Amino acid sequence: MPRTMFPHLPSCRLWITVTCNPLWEEIQGALLPGQTAADRPDIVNRVFKEKLRAILAGLKSGLFFGGKSMFIMHVIEFQVRGGPHCDSPCPPT
């Protein structure tokens, strides 16, 4: 998500990337014996969405960096290997 795509937005202090880890215990615990995370993208995406929701809620409330953000914008993309990740530029408060 290049900065030139959003010239009307204020400059960002932080650029946060959240990447899914297929070894998270929530994912591994939901797999059947012999399955890998690549076999169950529904579980991987569900766990990633919940973790991302918690992180974005913390950013919105000021939990992580002390001040509330003016707004939160994020883009979820899927990597070549199939796992989701999220890019989120955070503007100054």
C-alpha positions in Angstrom: 0.0 0.0 0.0 2.2 2.8 -1.2 1.9 6.3 0.4 1.3 7.8 -3.1 -2.0 6.0 -3.2 -3.4 8.1 -0.4 -2.0 11.7 -0.8 -5.0 13.2 1.1 -4.1 11.3 4.4 -1.8 12.7 7.0 1.7 11.2 7.2 2.1 8.1 9.3 4.3 7.6 12.4 4.0 3.8 12.3 3.6 1.1 9.7 2.4 -2.0 11.4 2.5 -5.4 9.7 0.7 -8.4 11.3 1.6 -11.7 9.8 -0.2 -15.0 10.5 1.9 -17.8 12.0 0.6 -21.3 11.2 2.3 -22.5 14.4 0.0 -20.5 16.7 -1.4 -22.9 19.2 -5.0 -22.0 18.3 -4.4 -23.2 14.8 -2.4 -26.3 15.7 -5.0 -27.3 18.3 -7.8 -27.2 15.8 -6.1 -29.4 13.2 -6.8 -33.1 13.0 -3.8 -35.6 13.2 -1.9 -35.5 10.0 -3.3 -32.1 8.8 -1.2 -29.0 8.3 -2.3 -25.4 8.4 -2.3 -25.4 4.6 -5.0 -28.0 4.6 -7.4 -25.8 6.6 -7.3 -22.2 5.4 -10.6 -21.6 7.1 -9.1 -22.2 10.5 -6.0 -20.1 9.7 -8.1 -17.2 8.5 -10.5 -17.4 11.4 -7.7 -17.3 14.0 -5.9 -14.5 12.1 -9.1 -12.4 12.0 -9.6 -12.7 15.7 -6.0 -11.8 16.6 -6.1 -8.9 14.1 -9.4 -7.7 15.6 -7.8 -7.6 19.1 -4.7 -5.8 17.8 -6.8 -3.2 16.0 -9.0 -2.7 19.0 -5.9 -2.0 21.1 -4.6 0.5 18.6 -8.0 2.3 18.5 -8.2 2.5 22.3 -4.6 3.7 22.8 -3.7 0.5 24.6 -0.3 0.0 22.8 1.2 3.4 22.2 -0.6 5.6 24.8 -2.7 7.8 22.5 -5.7 7.1 20.4 -5.3 7.0 16.7 -7.2 9.5 14.5 -8.3 6.5 12.4 -7.2 3.0 11.6 -6.8 1.9 8.0 -5.7 -1.7 7.1 -5.4 -3.9 4.2 -5.4 -7.7 4.4 -3.4 -9.5 1.8 -2.6 -13.2 1.2 1.1 -14.1 0.8 2.4 -16.4 -1.9 2.6 -19.2 0.6 -1.1 -18.7 1.4 -1.0 -17.1 4.8 -2.8 -13.7 5.5 -1.0 -10.6 6.7 -2.2 -7.1 7.4 -0.5 -3.8 6.7 -1.8 -0.9 8.8 -0.3 2.7 8.6 -1.1 4.6 11.8 -1.4 8.4 11.5 -0.4 10.7 14.4 -2.9 11.5 17.1 
